[in-house]
């Protein structure tokens, strides 16, 4: 297995060279390469492209036909068991009503991205930036963080 040392604090492992994930990743790569080669002439590829374009143009309207039957189906499967709380049972019809109104939505993806709620969600789920590097200190050894001052304090000069 090969590791790439990008930074001193970051280790990158190429999973394609591992015994467990390597064959799976290779199979997925081969399958996707074949699908990508055939996609321009495929009817399924054309349908998927048009669905993706509609999803970008009207994301709420595109998701609502999936959410509406899913919420009603989930309610019909969960309610007879009696093992759920009243809040969960009440949430399903609320979700169905919201998705019903979503069928008439004209909001675009760009318009949704500009809303305060989406900006807050993006900020909450955005990965943190790289850690700040401390300012270079002339008394500290960059390898272990101890310098001449630390040796003088302990009286141990041998390393």
N, C-alpha and C positions, 0 to 999 in steps of 0.2 A: 504494500500500500504506500502510496506516495503522498506526502503532505507538502503544501506550498506555504512558505513562510512569507506572508504578505507584509505583516508588521510583527514586531516582537511580541505583541500581546494577542495576536489573532492567528489561529491555526485553521487552515482550509484543508478539508479531506475530500478527495475526489471519490464520490460514492460509486462512480462507474467502474472503479477498479476493485471494489470489495466483492467478496464471494456471495454475500446475501442479497444486496441491492443491485449489484452489477448486471446480472442476467435479466432482472425485471426492467431495469432502465434501458438495456439494449433492446429488449422486445418492444417496449413502448416507443423507442426511437424509430425502429424499423417500421412499426405500424403507422406512426404519424408521418414518416417520410412517404410511405405508400399512399396514404390518404391525401396528403398535401399534393402529390403529383397528379392524382385523379380528380381532385376537387374542382378545378375549373370546368370540367366537362360533365360533372355529376349533377343530377337533379337534386339529390339530397344536399349537396354543397350549395346549390343555388337557393334552396329553401332555407337552409341554415343562415346563409348570408343575408337574406331578406328579413328573417326573424331578428337577427342581430342588429340590423339597421333600424328596424322598428323599435327594438328595445332601447337603442340609443336615442331615438327621436322622442319616444313616449314611454319611459321606463315604468311608470305607475300603471298605465293602461296595459302594458305588456305583461306585467306581473299579476295583475288582478284576475285574469282568467285561470291562472294556476292556483292562486291563493283561495279564491272563492270555493271551488269544489273541494280543495284540500281541507279547508276549515270545516265545511259541512260534513265531509267524510270522516274527519277525525272526531267531530262531535258525535256522529252516529255510532262510531266504534267505541268511544270512551264512555258516553253517558249511560248506556245500559249496565255497565259493570258496577257502577255505584262506588267505585274506589277512588273517585276524584273529588276535589273540593268544589264548592259552589262557585268560587272565583274562576276556576278553570272552565267550568261549564258555561259561565257567563262570558268568558273571554272569547270563546268560539263564535257565538253569534255576533259579538262586537267586531271581530275580525272579518266575518262574512259581510257585515254591513259596510265596513270601511272598504273592503275590496269591491263591493257593488258600486260604491261611489267612485272608486278608482277606475272603473270601466269608462267613466266619462271624463277622466283627467286629460288635460291638454298640456301639462307641465313637461318641459323638455329636460334632458339630462343636464345641459348647461345651466338652465334656470334653477334646477335643484341644487347643483353644486354651489351656486351663489347664495343659497339661504344660510342663515346663521346656524341653524340646527345641523346641517350637513358639515359646515366648516368646523363646528365644535366636535362632531363625531370623528371627522378626519384627524383633527388635532389630538383627540384622545387615543386613537388607535395608530397614530403614526409612530414608527419605531424611533427610539432615541438616537441622537447623533453620537458620533464617536466621543469617547471620553477626552476631556481636556488634558493636555500634557502639562505637568507642572513646569514652572520656569526653571531653567538650568541653574543649579546651585553649585558654586565652585568647590564647596566643602564636601559634597556628596559624590560617591562613586556611582556612576550610572548603572552598574550591574546589580549591586546588592543594596544600594541606598545608604550605606554606612561610609563615613569619611574619616578623616584624621581626628575629628572631634570625638567620634564614638570610640575610637581606640584609646584616646587619652582618658576618657571617662572610666573605662573598664580596666585600664592598665594592661590589657592584652594586646600586644603588638604582633603576635604571630597569627597568621591566618591559615 
